[in-house]
Amino acid sequence: MREILSYFKNVWGIWYIIIILGSFFVTAASIAYLISTDPVIGIATAVFLILIFYFVYQWIFASEVEASRILKIGLPAEATVLKAKETGTVVNNIYYGVDFQLEVRPPNRAPYQTEVRGLIPIVTMAQFQPGMVVPVMVDPKNPKKIALIPISEVKPAPPSPEEKLVPSKVEGKKIEEMIKKIELASQEILEKGEPAPALILKSWETGINVNGENPLMGFMLEVRPANRLIFTAEAKAVVGKASVPKYQAGRIIYVKFDSQDTSKVSIDHS
């Protein structure tokens, strides 16, 4: 029970614990009343609710409670993501349920494959794509049972000095070279990449204008491909001055991304 409450507190928040405990006591009181007035209906209702709770627990919470246990007692190892499939479970619009097939490589032991279900923060989805290496903890009594080590959620940082360049301090030639490099990389992705819609999580102007007052902008994107996990990535693009309002946080745009390296994303203006 302590592990279950700890899980709710860390992932769902303290108010969820209060709501769940309150609902539990109200439900228990209601069942007690039903049993006192009509034992058959009361017992049948209690069994029905227990079964519902059991299936919900097994579907959503059991894997996370087990992961919390393994994280405390497990042995560190690394694993390669072989397959990843979303379960459809979403918690607080932040954590996505994902089923993984992994190749685990413990120290001083032959690699082996196993499966695990986990809740993954949306901002770290890109780090759990097939082919990526992730840290895990292995149950010392049953190596098939593992837990993904949580990767700290990193909020988009303010633009770095490289992102926000001040034209007066940068030679025009260097700006031209940088713009050309960005455009060449973007063109390659647009020609060979996979299309997908993307939600703009954050956008900023770098302080560089191209061909008049068209700003070079930076973006933090939540890319939503049709046949793979959602992931986050950064991109830069020159945006027409009149179109800047269309490229603000919360807007949906279209992009293309490198299927071999999802950190490479280009804005599709077509």
Secondary structure as GFF3:
##gff-version 3
##sequence-region A 1 270
A	DSSP	alpha_helix	2	7	.	.	.	ID=ss1
A	DSSP	pi_helix	8	12	.	.	.	ID=ss2
A	DSSP	alpha_helix	14	37	.	.	.	ID=ss3
A	DSSP	alpha_helix	39	56	.	.	.	ID=ss4
A	DSSP	pi_helix	57	61	.	.	.	ID=ss5
A	DSSP	alpha_helix	62	73	.	.	.	ID=ss6
A	DSSP	beta_strand	75	91	.	.	.	ID=ss7
A	DSSP	beta_strand	95	105	.	.	.	ID=ss8
A	DSSP	beta_strand	112	121	.	.	.	ID=ss9
A	DSSP	three_ten_helix	122	128	.	.	.	ID=ss10
A	DSSP	beta_strand	133	138	.	.	.	ID=ss11
A	DSSP	beta_strand	146	148	.	.	.	ID=ss12
A	DSSP	three_ten_helix	167	169	.	.	.	ID=ss13
A	DSSP	alpha_helix	172	192	.	.	.	ID=ss14
A	DSSP	beta_strand	194	210	.	.	.	ID=ss15
A	DSSP	beta_strand	214	223	.	.	.	ID=ss16
A	DSSP	beta_strand	231	238	.	.	.	ID=ss17
A	DSSP	three_ten_helix	241	247	.	.	.	ID=ss18
A	DSSP	beta_strand	252	258	.	.	.	ID=ss19
A	DSSP	beta_strand	261	267	.	.	.	ID=ss20
###
